[in-house]
Amino acid sequence: MKHQAYSTVRNDSRPVIFEPVPTGPQYSTPKNHPLTTPLPSKRKTATMSTPTRRRLMRDFKRLQNDPPGGISGAPCPDNIMLWNAVIFGPADTPFEDGTFKLVLQFDETYPNKPPNVKFVSKMFHPNVYANGELCLDILQNRWSPTYDVAAILTSIQSLLHDPNPNSPANAEAANLYRENRKEYVRRVREVVEASWE
């Protein structure tokens, strides 16, 4: 049995050719026919293909394949824009043996703008605010899109080793660091012990 093609005219006067689809038990719809092939999920494609998300996946792979000493970090299983990280206190500093937890919150401006980073663990440091946020130049006016998560975490680890009391976020810690190092070390050791809990 032959099926004839027929045409119709669109508003722009160009003919459109329709090919009837044969039906009946002797016919089966082809696997790749437009009526049987599901459309790809737009939602999944949109959420997984942004430049920011691709960059964060590269950052994560780098951290897995070539982790800097004393730091670790990974995105939450259901949200690549939210990361949990751990920095181990540098050796030969008052922070030695500490295990300090942080969260990094990214948005679609990364890597052109830095993430929001804060300590979840209690911290006593000249450059860390009471709410855990940091006063660190690379997270503010000296940010560069070349920095990745590993660079951020190593910079924070270096800050623990070498605080900047001239740009204090915690005035008490900065004053003790400058004027009473013994008391400063005692207060830091308290937060180190608290980090073990």
C-alpha positions in Angstrom: 0.0 0.0 0.0 1.5 3.4 -1.1 1.1 6.5 1.0 1.0 9.7 -0.9 2.7 12.8 0.4 0.6 15.9 0.5 1.4 19.6 1.0 -0.1 22.6 2.6 0.8 26.3 2.3 2.1 28.3 5.3 1.4 32.0 5.8 4.7 32.8 4.1 3.5 30.9 0.9 6.2 28.2 1.1 4.8 24.7 0.8 5.4 22.3 3.7 5.6 18.6 2.9 4.0 16.1 5.3 4.8 12.4 5.1 2.0 10.3 6.6 3.2 7.8 9.2 2.0 4.2 8.3 0.0 2.5 11.0 -1.1 -1.0 11.6 0.3 -4.2 13.1 2.7 -4.7 10.2 4.4 -1.3 11.0 6.5 -0.3 14.0 7.5 3.2 14.9 11.3 3.7 14.4 13.3 4.1 17.5 14.6 7.5 16.6 11.3 8.8 15.4 10.5 12.3 16.8 7.3 11.0 18.4 9.1 8.4 20.4 12.4 10.1 21.2 12.2 12.0 24.6 13.5 15.5 24.6 16.6 16.1 26.8 15.9 17.6 30.2 16.5 21.3 29.9 16.7 21.6 33.7 19.6 19.2 34.0 21.5 20.7 31.1 21.1 24.2 32.4 22.2 23.4 35.9 25.3 21.4 34.9 26.7 23.3 32.0 27.4 26.8 33.4 31.0 28.0 33.3 31.0 28.3 37.1 29.9 24.7 37.6 32.4 23.4 35.1 35.2 25.4 36.8 34.2 24.1 40.2 34.3 20.5 38.9 37.8 21.2 37.6 38.8 22.6 41.0 37.4 19.5 42.8 39.3 17.2 40.4 42.5 19.1 41.1 42.0 18.8 44.8 41.5 15.1 44.5 44.4 14.4 42.2 47.0 16.8 43.6 45.9 17.8 47.1 48.1 20.4 48.9 49.3 19.2 52.3 47.1 20.0 55.3 43.9 20.9 53.4 40.9 19.1 52.0 37.6 20.2 50.5 34.7 18.9 48.5 31.3 20.2 47.3 28.1 19.0 49.0 26.6 16.0 47.3 23.5 17.8 46.2 25.0 21.3 45.7 28.2 22.0 43.9 28.0 25.7 44.8 28.4 24.9 48.5 31.7 23.3 49.7 32.9 22.0 53.1 36.6 22.2 53.8 39.1 21.3 56.5 42.4 23.0 57.2 44.8 21.3 59.6 46.8 23.7 61.8 50.3 24.3 60.4 53.2 22.6 62.2 55.4 24.7 64.5 52.6 27.3 65.1 50.1 27.7 67.9 47.5 26.2 65.6 49.4 22.9 65.2 47.1 19.8 65.6 44.0 21.8 65.1 41.3 20.6 62.6 39.4 23.7 61.5 36.2 23.4 59.4 35.1 26.0 56.8 32.3 26.5 54.3 32.7 28.1 50.9 29.7 29.5 49.2 30.0 30.2 45.5 27.6 31.9 43.0 27.6 32.2 39.2 30.1 35.1 39.3 33.0 32.6 40.2 35.8 32.7 39.2 35.5 36.4 38.3 34.6 37.1 41.9 35.7 35.2 45.0 33.4 32.9 47.1 32.2 33.7 50.5 34.4 31.8 53.0 34.0 31.4 56.7 35.2 29.3 59.5 32.6 27.0 61.1 35.0 26.0 63.8 35.6 28.5 66.6 38.6 30.6 65.8 40.9 33.1 67.6 43.0 34.9 65.1 43.8 38.6 64.3 42.3 38.2 60.8 39.1 36.2 61.5 35.9 38.0 62.6 33.8 36.7 65.4 31.3 35.2 62.9 34.1 33.2 61.2 34.5 35.4 58.2 38.0 36.3 57.1 39.9 39.5 56.4 42.1 38.2 53.6 43.3 40.2 50.7 42.8 37.5 48.0 39.1 37.2 49.1 38.7 40.9 48.6 40.6 43.5 46.7 43.4 41.2 45.4 41.2 38.4 44.0 42.2 37.0 40.6 40.2 34.5 38.5 43.3 32.4 38.3 42.9 31.4 42.0 41.0 28.1 42.6 39.8 26.4 45.7 43.2 24.9 46.5 44.8 28.4 46.3 42.1 29.8 48.6 42.6 27.1 51.2 46.4 27.3 51.1 46.2 31.0 51.5 44.0 30.6 54.6 46.4 28.0 56.0 49.3 30.5 55.4 47.3 33.2 57.2 47.1 30.9 60.3 50.9 30.7 60.2 51.5 34.4 59.5 48.8 36.7 60.7 48.6 40.3 59.8 47.8 42.3 63.0 47.9 45.6 61.1 44.6 44.7 59.4 42.7 43.2 62.3 39.3 41.6 62.1 39.6 40.6 65.8 41.2 43.5 67.7 41.7 41.5 70.9 43.6 38.8 69.1 45.7 41.4 67.2 46.6 43.2 70.4 47.6 40.0 72.2 49.6 38.9 69.1 51.6 42.1 69.2 51.9 42.7 73.0 51.4 39.4 74.9 52.4 36.5 72.7 52.2 34.0 75.6 48.5 34.8 76.2 47.8 34.8 72.5 49.2 31.3 72.2 47.1 30.1 75.2 43.9 31.4 73.6 44.8 29.8 70.3 45.4 26.5 72.0 41.9 26.7 73.5 40.4 26.8 70.0 42.7 24.0 68.8 41.4 21.8 71.6 37.8 22.9 70.8 38.4 21.8 67.2 38.8 18.2 68.2 35.2 17.9 69.5 
